[in-house]
Amino acid sequence: MSGVIESPCVKICAIDATTGWCLGCGRSMAEIGGWSTLAPDRRRTIMTELEARKEKIAGRDARSRLYRLPGS
């Protein structure tokens, strides 16, 4: 696996305005931009946090739908 850097990118690139995390992979813009230069241990640490980040975004989105006005 020499030279290959694992990436969580799923090619759904949109940033959540509240958290600053990508809706597809859960990374921040800084993490996405610097991914190839991050130390492998830092990338692994971030990878372990991504599912929780995406769940937080999804949970916030679900809650926000409860407060929408009828017809919006």
C-alpha positions in Angstrom: 0.0 0.0 0.0 3.0 2.2 -0.6 2.1 5.8 -1.7 -1.7 5.3 -1.3 -3.4 7.6 1.3 -6.7 6.3 2.6 -9.4 8.9 2.2 -13.0 9.1 3.6 -14.2 11.1 0.6 -17.5 9.8 -0.9 -17.7 12.6 -3.6 -20.6 14.3 -1.9 -18.9 17.6 -1.2 -21.1 20.2 0.6 -20.2 22.0 3.8 -22.7 22.2 6.7 -23.0 25.9 7.5 -23.3 25.3 11.3 -20.6 22.8 11.9 -18.2 23.5 9.0 -18.1 19.7 8.3 -18.6 18.1 4.9 -22.0 16.5 4.6 -20.4 13.6 2.7 -17.3 12.7 4.7 -17.5 14.7 7.9 -14.2 16.5 7.5 -13.6 20.2 7.9 -12.3 22.3 5.0 -8.9 22.4 6.7 -8.8 18.6 7.1 -9.9 18.1 3.5 -7.3 20.6 2.1 -4.4 19.2 4.2 -5.4 15.6 4.1 -2.4 14.4 2.0 0.1 16.2 4.2 -1.3 15.2 7.6 0.6 12.6 9.6 -0.9 9.1 9.3 -1.7 9.0 13.0 -3.6 12.3 12.7 -5.6 11.0 9.7 -6.5 7.8 11.6 -7.7 9.9 14.6 -9.8 12.0 12.3 -11.2 8.9 10.6 -12.4 7.6 14.0 -14.4 10.9 14.6 -16.2 11.1 11.2 -19.2 8.9 11.8 -20.1 10.8 15.0 -19.7 14.1 13.2 -22.0 12.9 10.4 -24.6 11.7 12.9 -24.5 15.0 14.6 -25.1 16.8 11.3 -28.0 14.4 10.5 -29.5 14.7 13.9 -29.4 18.5 13.7 -31.0 18.4 10.3 -33.8 16.1 11.5 -34.5 18.4 14.5 -34.6 21.5 12.3 -37.3 19.9 10.1 -39.6 19.8 13.2 -39.5 23.6 13.4 -40.3 24.4 9.8 -43.5 26.3 9.2 -46.3 24.6 7.2 -45.8 25.2 3.5 -42.1 25.9 3.8 
